[in-house]
């Protein structure tokens, strides 16, 4: 992290999340999630798709990272278990 007295714009950084990189695609039908390998992840994270559909206007694509926040920290084990359990039906399909 940059020091508090670092000049604005002198340093660039971003946090490293312990999750899965994915792309959220928002269209007029809702939202879908995709992995870098073009695997659809929508059924694994239905609540994330619902949140994207509610907050992001159609026509947007967001490149980000899916994480599970549990008890004040990231929980990568839960994320792996979610993907191992298989996709769940997404409401509206």
Secondary structure, DSSP 8 states (H G I E B T S, - for coil): ---TTS-TTS-------SSEEEEEEEETTEEEEEETT--B-GGG-HHHHHHHHHHS-TTEEEEEEE--EETTEE-HHHHHHHHHT-----TT-
